[in-house]
Each structure stands twice: as C-alpha cells, then as structure tokens.
C-alpha cells in the first residue's frame, strides 16, 4: 500500500464527517489562495487600528450610539475578532458584553430584557459576543427552549431592532461562518493544546455533533431577521487573519464617522524638584529574573 493511501486511512472519523459537510459553508468567491502571513496582517491591522481610534473620537464627539452583534458557529473566531477590534481603543467607549446563562429571575423576564440594559448610550460602542440571538441558535439546538418560543422571538426581533435603529442606534450584525473541516481542526487543537483546553466545554462537544441543526437554525434566523434596517453580514473565517481585517474594514464603512481634528499638543514643563528628597522607603520590589 502506498504511503499516500496509508495517510488517507489514518484520517479521523471526525474529519471525514467534516469533509462531507464542508461544501455547505465553503467561502466561495473570496479570491484568496492561501492564509495571510503574520507580517502582512499586522501591517494592515495597524492601519485599521488608527481608523478605529478615529471612529472612537467621532463617537465621543458626536454622542453616536453603535451596537455590534457577533454571532456564528463555535470556533468561528468571534472572540479573536472582538479582541482585534478593541485592543487599541478605550474600554470607556468600547464595551464588550458577553452575558452568562440567565438567572432564575432573568428567566422570568421578557426574553430581551436583560440585553436592553446593555444597549449603548451616547458616546458608546457596545459589542455583543453572542446576543439575544441565542434564542435563535444555541437555545433551540440544545433544547433550552421550545420551537414555539424561538418562532415567537424570530417574529418579534425585527420590530425590536427597528425600534433600536429609530432611537438612533447604529446596529450592525455579523455572522461568522467556519467550514466543517476547519471547525474540526480548531476543536482538535483545543484538545491537544494545554493553553487552549479551557476553551473546550461539554457544550462545544455536543454542539459539534449537531452541525446541520445549527445550519437549519441559522437559515431560519436569516430568513426572518435579515431586514433592510438591520441586515445580517456574513464573514467567512477559515482564515482568521483575513476575516478580522475584512470585518473591521466593513465595520468602519458602516459608521459615518469623520476624523476629528487632531489637537496640537505640547508637553508642559515638569515642575522643579525643590526641597523634595527621595525617602528610600523599605518597599518590597518584585524579583527581576529577566
């Protein structure tokens, strides 16, 4: 038997299942033939970070309200994209919301009630790392709510989002799509890498087996909540670097910001030492092994 055939037989069952589903979400038409190199990515990201700071200053100056929703399959790269967006801007302006499971009290509330409290006020950008769309995805797929509750939510969501937009909120919704084969590779890397094992939950393993249930839930969500006032934007994320750059570029295009005029800043003179004397206090300094 040839070496090529032996390697083919060694392929895991999970990868074989992923291959069968990969065509459904292959990033057709993207035009890229390989993964983006780190240096190119960092160069482009540096430029985009400058634009995000300009957007931030415009939001502060104008009192704009921006709400960005990130949804997508497990391992699609939501967290990494959000980190890329926020790592050079102020947490006083950019707020990331990742709500835990609802409490018993929250379960008795109107479903979207606990999310409304986190909507942006003037001068804020709020990023939801998963959102009220849990009711359209993970909850029905994992059996946390009934089909009737999901359908009721899907009927109501466009009206709620229209009210958000009419109140002055710039609402942008992203769905990150990863291929089945790439999802398998990323989950396997979490299993193999002790630095990533914390990212792997029993829920991830169970949801992995329900690829097509998630596909159906996603399709229903798009069908009923993709509106002219709050459309869904899909980003293919098999190449994480390209996906982050594409999303940030698109996000910037959706907010009508203009660069705020740069202030002419000169550092003032530092005060004279005068009669100040270094006290030589017995402070505990950290070790310096490096």
C-alpha positions, 0 to 999 in steps of 0.5 A: 500500500502506498504511503499516500493511501496509508495517510488517507486511512489514518484520517479521523472519523471526525474529519471525514464527517467534516469533509462531507459537510464542508461544501455547505459553508465553503467561502466561495468567491473570496479570491484568496489562495492561501492564509495571510502571513503574520507580517502582512496582517499586522501591517494592515491591522495597524492601519485599521487600528488608527481608523478605529481610534478615529471612529472612537473620537467621532463617537465621543464627539458626536454622542453616536450610539453603535451596537455590534452583534457577533454571532456564528458557529463555535470556533468561528473566531468571534472572540479573536475578532472582538479582541482585534477590534478593541485592543487599541481603543478605550474600554470607556467607549468600547464595551464588550458584553458577553452575558452568562446563562440567565438567572432564575429571575432573568428567566422570568423576564421578557426574553430581551430584557436583560440585553436592553440594559446593555444597549449603548448610550451616547458616546458608546460602542457596545459589542455583543459576543453572542446576543439575544440571538441565542434564542435563535441558535444555541437555545433551540439546538440544545433544547433550552427552549421550545420551537414555539418560543424561538418562532415567537422571538424570530417574529418579534426581533425585527420590530425590536431592532427597528425600534433600536435603529429609530432611537438612533442606534447604529446596529450592525450584525455579523455572522461568522461562518467556519467550514466543517473541516476547519471547525474540526481542526480548531476543536482538535487543537483545543484538545491537544493544546494545554493553553487552549483546553479551557476553551473546550466545554461539554457544550462545544462537544455536543454542539459539534455533533449537531452541525446541520441543526445549527445550519437549519437554525441559522437559515431560519434566523436569516430568513426572518431577521435579515431586514433592510434596517438591520441586515445580517453580514456574513464573514467567512473565517477559515482564515482568521487573519483575513476575516478580522481585517475584512470585518473591521474594514466593513465595520468602519464603512458602516459608521459615518464617522469623520476624523476629528481634528487632531489637537496640537499638543505640547508637553508642559514643563515638569515642575522643579524638584525643590526641597523634595528628597527621595525617602528610600522607603523599605518597599518590597520590589518584585524579583527581576529574573529577566 
